[in-house]
Amino acid sequence: METATIRIPEDKKNILKAISSLENKKMNDIIVELIDEYVERHKETLELLSIPGLYENLIESSEEIRKGKGASLKDARKK
């Protein structure tokens, strides 16, 4: 496994140390678990942003709505 060095504020490091001691886990294991949870929470967003053109279409649609060019919810439901 390749390693990386990260810098975290001293106060956060101290909290992490206390938690790792309390849970009898290595700080590295806790950090890896946190990264996995973070990635999982953002997985759907990353998948959506990987769809070609989706982001641009969302930006364009938002601009149209701001300009009042969008259809009303009532009209959209009719279609």
C-alpha positions as a printed Julia matrix, in Angstrom:
79×3 Matrix{Float64}:
   0.0    0.0     0.0
   1.32   3.4    -0.95
   1.41   6.0     1.8
   0.78   9.74    1.86
   1.47  12.41    4.42
  -1.36  14.72    5.4
  -1.36  17.82    7.54
  -4.18  18.36    9.96
  -4.61  21.03   12.62
  -3.21  20.13   16.03
  -6.61  20.29   17.73
  -8.11  17.85   15.22
  -5.11  15.53   15.64
  -5.59  15.53   19.4
  -9.29  14.66   19.05
  -8.41  11.89   16.59
  -5.8   10.54   19.01
  -8.32  10.5    21.85
 -10.91   8.7    19.7
  -8.37   6.16   18.45
  -7.31   5.43   22.01
 -10.9    5.14   23.22
 -11.9    2.83   20.35
  -8.58   0.96   20.39
  -8.1    1.67   16.68
  -5.15   3.02   14.73
  -5.5    6.65   13.65
  -4.78   5.51   10.09
  -7.74   3.1    10.17
 -10.06   5.87   11.34
  -8.84   8.23    8.6
  -9.3    5.55    5.91
 -12.82   4.9     7.24
 -13.61   8.62    7.11
 -12.35   8.87    3.53
 -14.46   5.87    2.5
 -17.56   7.44    4.07
 -16.86  10.79    2.37
 -16.41   9.15   -1.04
 -19.62   7.14   -0.59
 -21.59  10.31    0.24
 -20.33  11.99   -2.93
 -20.47   8.95   -5.2
 -23.85   9.8    -6.74
 -22.76  13.38   -7.47
 -19.58  12.15   -9.14
 -21.57   9.67  -11.23
 -24.0   12.37  -12.35
 -21.21  14.81  -13.21
 -19.56  12.13  -15.35
 -22.59  12.15  -17.72
 -21.43  14.13  -20.77
 -23.16  17.51  -21.01
 -25.24  17.15  -17.85
 -23.49  19.9   -15.9
 -23.75  22.34  -18.8
 -27.46  21.5   -19.25
 -28.1   22.12  -15.55
 -26.35  25.51  -15.68
 -28.29  26.46  -18.83
 -31.6   25.36  -17.31
 -30.92  27.33  -14.12
 -30.25  30.47  -16.15
 -33.5   29.99  -18.1
 -35.48  29.6   -14.89
 -33.89  32.75  -13.43
 -34.9   34.65  -16.58
 -38.46  33.36  -16.25
 -38.28  31.24  -19.4
 -39.04  27.96  -17.66
 -42.41  26.23  -17.73
 -44.6   26.35  -14.66
 -44.93  23.18  -12.61
 -48.58  23.01  -13.64
 -47.67  23.12  -17.35
 -44.87  20.6   -16.87
 -47.27  18.18  -15.23
 -49.64  18.45  -18.18
 -46.87  17.35  -20.52
